[in-house]
Amino acid sequence: MLHTTRLTFRPYCDDDFPFLQSLLQDPEVVRFIGDGSVKDDKASNAFLQWVYDTYKYGNGLGLHVLINKQNERVGHAGLVPQTVEGKSEIEIGYWIAKNHWGKGYATEAAQALFAFARKNMKVDRVISLIQHENTASCNVAKKLMMKVEKEIILKDKVVCVYSVQL
């Protein structure tokens, strides 16, 4: 299990479904995720199953619930397998619950994931997929020394592929 000064990362379990739904059904949280739409219960359940499926890759991959020192779920983050233009990539992904925005949790989680990937993964780089308008996530990527490599279209949205060598 990964830990930082303020956060513990742990795999999702079925008891986390209401928390995941709270993220997926908050229009502000999902505004820059995928097509930007909130997810109903069926789509939320499918998302949780996708998270579980990513765990089968092992090596710490997949989104993990972020727990702060007050034992609150504050978001999720992880190293996520992605395919970008036919190439397998590892993305540093992070979502923070709206009531915890502005506390530095995304940066702290992303930095921990970067360090973990550098030490434990056999990849030469990591990416983050971020829409232009998501300035908070763009700033997190820049703190990791990530640079915009290119722009792609995902789910009818222009997305920047930020990357950094490990």
N, C-alpha and C positions, 0 to 999 in steps of 0.2 A: 504494500500500500504506500502511495506517495504522500508525503507531508511537506508543508511549508511552515513558515512562522505562524501563519494564521489559519491555514486550511489543511484539511484532510481530504484526499481523493478516495472514494470507494465505489466499487461497481454498483450499478443500479440493481434493485430487487423489486419484486412486485409491490411492496409497501411504499415505494417511491412514486407509484403511478399518479396519485393525486398531485404531487409536486410537479411531475413532468407535465401533467395536464395544465397546471397553473402557468407554466412557461409557454406551452403550445397554444393556449387559449388567450394569451395576453397580446393584443395587437401591437403594442409598443415593443415587446420583446421579440416577436417574430417578424417585425417590419422588414428587416434586412436578411431574413433567413429564407432560403428557397424562393418561392414565389411571393412571399410576404403575407400569406393568408394564415389565419388561425385554423387550428385543426379540431375537428369534432372528436367525439370519444373513439370512434372506429379508427380514424387516422392517428390519433394519439396512441392507441394500442399498437397499431402497425409500426409507429416510430419506436416504441419501446421494444418491439420484437426485433427491429433493425439493430437497435443498440445491443441487445443480447447476441444477435448474430455476429456483430463485430468482435465480441469477446472470444469467439472460436479461433481467431487468428493468433491469440496468445500474445506474449511479449508486451503486455500492458496496453494493448490497443483498445480503442473504444472510448465512448463518453463515460465519464465517471461523475457521480454526484459530488459536489463540493460542500463540505461541512465546515463551518467556522468554529472558533473556540467556544462559542455559546451553544454549540450543538444544533445550529440552525442550518437547514439546506439553503445555500445562497446562490446556487446555479449548477452548471455542469461544464466540464471541460475534458478534453482528451486528445489523444493521437488517433486520428480517424483515417482509415484507408479510403482513398478516393481514386477515381479514374478521371484524368483530365486529358482530353483529346487523345484517348486511347492509351495513355501512359499511367501506370500505377504510381501513386504518390501517397505521402503521409501528410495529413493536414493537422496543424495545431488549431483546434476549434474550441470556442468558449462562448457560453451564454450565461449571463448573470440575471437573476430575478430583479425586476425593476426596483423593489424596495432596498436593494443592495448596490444600486448603481453609484458610481462616484467614490467608492471606497478602496479602489485599487485591486479588487479581487481578480479581475480579468488579467491584468498585468502580472500579478503574482502567480496565477495559475499557468499562464502562457510561459513565463520564465522557467517555472519548474518543469513543464513539459519539454521545453527546448533542452534543458540540461539533461533530463532523462533520456531523450532521444539521442543526444550527442554521446552519452555514456553507454547506452544499452541497445541501440538499434543499429542494424547493418544497412543504413541508408546514407547517402551522401548529402541529402538536403531535406528540408521540410518546407511546407507551403502553408499559406492561409488563403482562403477564398473569401474575398470581402467586396461588397458592393461599394462604389464610390461614395455614396451618401453616408455610409456608416463611419463617420469620422472617429468615433471612439475606438472602434476596432482597428481602423487604419493606424491610429496612434499607438495602440498596443503592438501591432506588427512592426512599426518603426522602432519601438523600444527594443525589439529583438534583432534589430539591424536588418530586418527584411526589406527588400526592395520590390517594387512592382516590376515583374518580369514581362507580363503581357495582360491583355484583356481578352476574356472569353464570354460567350453567351451561355448562361445556365438558367433553365426555366424561364426563358424570355427576359432575363435580366443581364445587364452588363456587369461582369464580375472581374475584379482585379485579382490576378494570381500573384500574391506576394511570395517570395522565396528567399531562403538563406541557406548557405552551405553549412554543413555540420563540421 
